[in-house]
């Protein structure tokens, strides 16, 4: 059950204090009620906060995807540096990508490949924190906690945790990633996990006709309360209760349910056999329903040995699903609204090691984007001849962060109070990637 409480308190005949409540189905998000989240969203809008309807789908390749075998094959380099999977020509003249991505190659004209993305932390946890938040954290790989909020949580803080009309969560986690939480922003801005109790509780546990009866009863009781409510508080709260009903009875839960999708579209994404395909399809549906930031984790990229075999095993599902997603977004005219970001915690060493693999390498990392109203159909930046460092101006995590803020309509100078009570900028040095905006 979703229990939506108001802050107004009354006393029963025996003098006991109780909070007025409305049961719909449950949200189960850190003790917060849906009406509270909806009210926070409306408050953010009332304060003049940006409320663009753009969205980000963040595809995280955990483990550290090789930049060489994905988007920068470097076939002109010596054999021990170039892509071990070869290359494939793309829809952009003169541009190639790794040989295990033939389907993505056909949609590269709708993408931007960033070949100068770099940072300085080659630890799994530290690199993840750097890319997810824009800030380095050397304690993470030794058991430390995130010190900065993720981009999805920042968006939830700016826009409010839920869409003002549909009730759709602003930030949804389809796949957990390290450092993907709110840090000092607080639990209200954590990602909504549809695999947890929160999503299950969005499903009605009683027939709609019985819910309608309870709703009618509540309305009758509220009418009595409103007659004596000189402050108008209950009348004001009722709109959030209405939004809560809309979330449960309306289209928001349907966005999570792929049984509502055209079977032909499901098959186009790879069918039920493709977990990544289904997650990307669900992400598109969530964004259409008002979600602002969706994370997906497609892991298995920590390829210290036999990288050629590993790439041939891991790439096909991604190749098919990403190509389908990009084509779908463009065919639906959503390329101005939805930005796909493909990245991971770092790249891999430029030189193949003695185990025919590549090790951790942050000085040149993996990044590609599609859509979001940005300038697509280009390669941004250049790597050095051996694909070890940027040859052109490096693109840093805060530059990626600033680009995402630009797409989402977040003020680049936005500040929030941290755990010590100090207001801090979310971005201190980054600027949107000039070639894209």
C-alpha positions in Angstrom: 0.0 0.0 0.0 1.1 3.5 -0.8 0.3 5.6 2.3 0.3 9.3 1.6 0.4 11.4 4.8 -0.3 15.1 5.2 1.4 17.2 7.8 -1.9 18.2 9.3 -2.6 16.5 12.6 -6.1 15.8 14.2 -7.3 14.2 17.3 -9.7 11.3 17.6 -12.5 11.2 20.1 -10.2 9.8 22.8 -7.7 12.6 22.2 -5.1 10.6 20.3 -3.1 12.5 17.7 -3.0 11.0 14.2 -1.8 12.1 10.8 -4.3 12.1 8.1 -3.5 9.6 5.5 -4.4 8.2 2.1 -3.6 4.6 1.1 -3.1 3.9 -2.6 -0.4 1.3 -3.0 3.2 2.2 -1.5 6.3 4.0 -2.6 8.7 2.6 -0.1 11.5 5.0 -0.8 13.4 5.7 2.3 10.3 6.4 4.3 9.2 9.2 2.0 5.6 9.2 0.7 4.7 9.9 -2.9 2.7 13.0 -2.0 5.7 14.4 -0.2 7.9 13.8 -3.3 5.3 15.3 -5.6 5.1 18.3 -3.3 8.9 18.7 -3.4 8.8 18.7 -7.2 6.1 21.4 -7.3 8.0 23.5 -4.8 11.1 23.3 -7.0 9.1 24.5 -9.9 7.5 27.3 -7.8 11.0 28.5 -6.9 11.8 29.0 -10.6 14.1 25.9 -10.9 14.6 24.7 -14.5 12.1 22.0 -15.5 13.1 21.0 -19.0 11.6 17.8 -20.3 14.9 16.4 -21.5 16.3 13.1 -20.3 19.6 11.2 -20.1 20.0 7.5 -20.5 23.3 6.6 -18.9 24.7 3.3 -20.2 27.6 2.3 -17.9 30.0 -0.3 -19.1 31.4 -1.4 -15.7 34.8 -2.9 -15.4 36.4 -0.3 -17.6 35.7 -0.7 -21.3 38.6 -0.6 -23.7 38.6 2.7 -25.7 40.6 1.1 -28.5 38.3 -1.9 -29.3 35.2 0.3 -28.9 35.5 3.7 -30.5 39.1 4.4 -31.3 40.6 1.3 -33.1 43.9 3.0 -34.0 44.8 0.7 -36.8 47.7 2.9 -37.9 49.5 2.1 -34.6 52.0 -0.7 -34.1 50.3 -4.1 -33.8 50.7 -4.3 -30.0 48.7 -1.1 -29.7 46.0 -1.3 -32.4 42.6 -2.9 -32.0 42.8 -6.7 -31.7 39.3 -7.0 -33.1 40.1 -4.9 -36.2 37.8 -2.1 -37.3 34.6 -1.5 -39.2 33.7 1.4 -41.4 30.9 3.6 -40.1 28.2 5.8 -41.7 30.6 8.8 -41.2 33.2 8.9 -44.0 36.7 8.1 -42.9 35.6 7.1 -39.4 35.9 3.5 -38.0 35.1 1.8 -34.7 36.0 -1.5 -33.2 35.3 -4.6 -35.4 32.7 -6.1 -33.1 30.2 -3.3 -33.5 28.9 -3.5 -37.1 25.4 -2.4 -36.2 26.4 0.6 -34.2 28.7 1.5 -37.1 25.6 2.1 -39.2 24.3 4.8 -36.8 27.5 6.6 -36.0 26.2 9.5 -38.0 23.8 10.0 -35.1 26.5 9.8 -32.5 29.5 11.7 -31.2 32.6 9.7 -30.4 34.8 11.4 -27.9 38.4 10.3 -28.3 40.0 12.7 -25.8 38.1 11.8 -22.6 40.5 11.4 -19.7 41.0 11.6 -16.0 43.5 10.4 -13.3 42.0 7.6 -11.3 42.5 4.1 -12.6 40.8 2.3 -9.7 37.4 0.8 -10.2 35.7 2.6 -7.4 37.7 5.8 -7.7 37.3 6.0 -11.5 33.6 5.3 -11.1 33.2 8.1 -8.5 35.2 10.5 -10.8 33.0 9.9 -13.9 29.7 9.6 -12.0 30.1 12.8 -9.9 32.8 14.8 -11.6 35.2 14.6 -8.6 38.1 12.3 -7.7 37.9 10.3 -4.5 41.0 8.3 -3.5 39.3 6.7 -0.5 36.6 4.8 -2.4 38.8 1.8 -3.3 39.8 1.4 0.3 36.3 1.3 1.7 35.5 5.0 1.7 32.1 6.5 0.9 31.0 8.7 -1.9 31.6 12.4 -1.1 29.7 13.9 -4.0 26.2 13.4 -5.4 25.7 11.7 -8.8 24.3 13.6 -11.7 21.0 11.8 -11.5 20.6 12.8 -7.8 21.5 16.4 -8.7 18.8 16.4 -11.3 16.3 15.0 -8.8 17.3 17.8 -6.4 16.9 20.4 -9.1 13.6 19.2 -10.7 12.2 17.5 -7.6 12.1 13.7 -7.1 9.0 13.2 -9.3 7.4 14.6 -12.4 4.7 17.1 -11.5 2.0 15.6 -13.7 2.7 11.9 -14.2 4.4 11.3 -10.8 7.2 9.4 -12.7 10.4 9.4 -10.6 13.0 11.9 -11.9 15.9 9.5 -11.4 15.5 5.7 -12.0 18.1 3.0 -11.6 17.7 0.1 -13.9 21.2 -1.1 -13.0 23.1 -0.1 -9.9 26.5 1.7 -10.3 28.9 2.7 -7.7 28.6 6.3 -6.5 25.2 6.6 -8.2 23.6 8.0 -5.0 22.8 11.4 -3.5 25.7 11.7 -1.0 25.0 14.8 1.1 21.9 15.8 -0.9 20.0 13.2 1.2 18.0 10.1 0.7 15.0 11.9 -1.0 17.2 12.2 -4.1 18.4 8.6 -4.4 17.5 6.7 -7.5 14.2 4.9 -7.7 14.9 1.2 -8.1 12.1 -0.6 -10.0 13.5 -4.0 -9.0 12.9 -3.2 -5.3 9.9 -2.8 -3.0 9.1 0.6 -4.4 8.2 -0.7 -7.8 6.2 -3.7 -6.5 4.2 -1.4 -4.3 3.2 0.7 -7.3 1.0 -2.3 -8.4 -2.5 -2.2 -7.1 -3.2 -4.9 -4.5 -7.0 -4.6 -4.8 -9.4 -4.2 -7.7 -9.8 -0.7 -9.1 -13.5 -0.7 -8.2 -12.7 -1.3 -4.6 -10.1 1.4 -4.8 -12.7 3.7 -6.2 -15.0 3.0 -3.3 -12.2 3.9 -0.8 -11.4 7.0 -2.8 -15.1 8.0 -2.6 -15.0 7.4 1.1 -11.9 9.5 1.5 -13.5 12.3 -0.6 -16.5 12.3 1.7 -14.3 12.5 4.8 -12.2 15.3 3.2 -15.3 17.3 2.4 -16.0 17.4 6.1 -12.5 18.4 6.9 -12.4 21.1 4.3 -15.5 22.7 5.7 -13.5 23.4 8.9 -10.2 24.0 7.2 -9.9 27.7 7.1 -6.2 27.6 6.1 -6.9 25.7 2.9 -4.1 23.3 3.6 -6.1 20.2 2.7 -7.3 21.7 -0.5 -3.7 22.4 -1.4 -2.6 18.9 -0.5 -5.3 17.3 -2.5 -3.6 18.0 -5.8 -0.6 15.9 -4.7 -2.9 13.2 -3.6 -4.5 13.3 -7.0 -1.1 13.0 -8.6 -0.4 10.0 -6.4 -3.6 8.3 -7.7 -2.5 9.2 -11.2 0.9 7.5 -10.7 -0.7 4.3 -9.6 -3.8 4.3 -11.9 -2.3 6.2 -14.8 0.5 5.7 -17.3 3.6 5.8 -15.1 3.5 2.2 -13.9 2.8 1.1 -17.5 6.1 2.6 -18.6 7.8 0.0 -16.4 5.8 -2.8 -17.9 7.1 -4.0 -21.2 4.0 -6.2 -21.7 2.4 -2.9 -22.9 4.9 -2.5 -25.7 4.4 -3.5 -29.3 5.9 -7.1 -29.7 7.6 -6.0 -32.9 9.4 -3.2 -31.0 10.4 -5.6 -28.3 11.9 -8.0 -30.9 13.7 -5.1 -32.6 15.6 -4.5 -29.4 16.7 -8.1 -29.3 13.6 -9.6 -27.6 13.4 -11.0 -24.1 16.6 -12.8 -24.6 18.5 -9.5 -24.5 18.5 -8.0 -21.0 20.3 -4.9 -22.2 17.9 -4.5 -25.1 14.9 -4.7 -22.7 16.6 -2.2 -20.3 17.2 0.3 -23.1 13.6 -0.1 -24.4 12.3 0.4 -20.8 14.6 3.5 -20.5 13.1 5.0 -23.6 9.6 4.4 -22.3 10.5 5.9 -18.9 11.9 9.0 -20.5 8.7 9.4 -22.6 6.7 9.2 -19.4 8.7 12.0 -17.7 11.8 10.4 -16.2 14.9 12.6 -16.4 17.8 10.3 -15.7 18.0 6.5 -16.2 21.1 4.4 -15.4 21.8 1.0 -16.9 24.8 -1.1 -16.0 26.1 -3.5 -18.6 29.2 -5.0 -17.0 31.9 -7.4 -17.9 34.5 -5.1 -19.4 37.5 -5.7 -17.0 39.4 -7.6 -19.7 42.9 -8.2 -18.3 43.3 -11.3 -20.5 42.1 -12.7 -23.8 40.5 -9.4 -24.8 39.7 -10.5 -28.4 37.7 -13.4 -27.2 36.1 -11.3 -24.4 35.1 -8.6 -26.8 33.5 -11.0 -29.2 31.5 -12.5 -26.4 30.4 -9.2 -24.8 29.9 -6.9 -27.8 27.0 -8.4 -29.8 24.2 -7.7 -27.3 25.5 -4.1 -26.8 25.9 -3.7 -30.6 22.4 -4.7 -31.4 20.7 -3.0 -28.4 22.4 0.4 -28.7 21.8 0.5 -32.5 18.2 -0.3 -32.0 17.8 2.3 -29.3 19.4 5.1 -31.3 17.3 4.2 -34.4 14.2 4.1 -32.3 14.8 7.5 -30.6 15.4 9.2 -34.0 12.5 7.6 -35.7 10.2 8.7 -32.9 11.6 12.3 -33.1 13.0 12.1 -29.6 16.6 13.0 -30.5 16.2 16.5 -29.1 14.8 15.1 -25.8 16.8 12.0 -25.0 20.6 11.9 -24.6 22.4 8.5 -24.6 25.7 8.5 -22.8 28.0 5.4 -23.1 31.0 5.3 -20.8 32.7 3.5 -17.9 35.1 4.1 -15.1 38.2 4.3 -17.4 39.8 2.9 -20.6 42.4 0.1 -21.0 46.1 0.2 -21.4 47.2 1.0 -24.9 49.6 -1.8 -25.1 48.3 -5.4 -25.0 49.8 -7.2 -22.0 51.4 -10.7 -21.9 48.0 -12.3 -21.3 46.6 -10.8 -24.5 44.5 -8.4 -22.4 44.6 -4.8 -21.4 44.8 -3.3 -17.9 43.2 -0.3 -16.2 44.0 3.1 -17.9 42.3 6.4 -16.9 44.6 8.7 -18.9 42.4 7.9 -22.0 38.9 6.6 -21.4 35.8 5.6 -23.3 33.0 8.0 -24.2 30.3 8.2 -26.8 27.0 10.1 -26.9 23.8 10.2 -29.1 21.0 12.7 -29.3 20.1 15.2 -26.6 19.8 18.0 -29.1 23.6 18.1 -29.3 25.6 18.2 -32.5 26.0 14.6 -33.6 27.8 12.9 -36.5 31.3 13.8 -35.5 34.5 12.7 -33.7 35.4 15.0 -30.8 39.1 15.2 -30.0 42.0 13.0 -31.0 44.1 10.5 -29.2 47.9 10.3 -29.4 49.4 7.9 -32.0 49.5 5.0 -29.5 46.0 5.8 -28.0 47.6 6.4 -24.6 46.7 10.0 -23.9 44.7 12.8 -25.6 46.5 14.4 -28.5 44.0 17.3 -28.4 42.6 19.2 -25.4 41.4 16.6 -22.9 37.7 16.3 -22.1 37.4 15.8 -18.3 34.6 14.3 -16.2 33.4 17.8 -15.2 33.2 18.7 -18.9 31.0 15.7 -19.5 29.0 16.7 -16.4 28.6 20.3 -17.7 27.4 19.0 -21.1 24.8 16.9 -19.4 23.7 19.9 -17.3 23.4 21.8 -20.5 21.1 19.1 -21.9 19.0 18.9 -18.8 18.7 22.6 -18.2 20.7 22.7 -14.9 22.5 25.9 -14.1 26.2 25.3 -14.4 26.7 27.4 -11.2 24.2 25.5 -9.1 25.2 25.1 -5.4 23.9 22.9 -2.6 24.9 22.7 1.0 27.3 19.8 1.8 27.7 17.7 4.9 29.7 20.4 6.7 27.0 23.0 6.1 28.9 24.8 3.3 27.3 25.7 0.0 29.4 24.1 -2.7 29.3 24.2 -6.5 28.3 21.0 -8.2 30.7 21.9 -11.1 33.8 23.9 -10.3 35.9 23.7 -13.5 34.0 22.0 -16.3 32.5 23.5 -19.4 30.1 22.0 -21.9 32.0 20.2 -24.7 32.3 23.0 -27.2 32.0 20.8 -30.3 28.6 19.5 -29.1 26.7 22.5 -27.9 
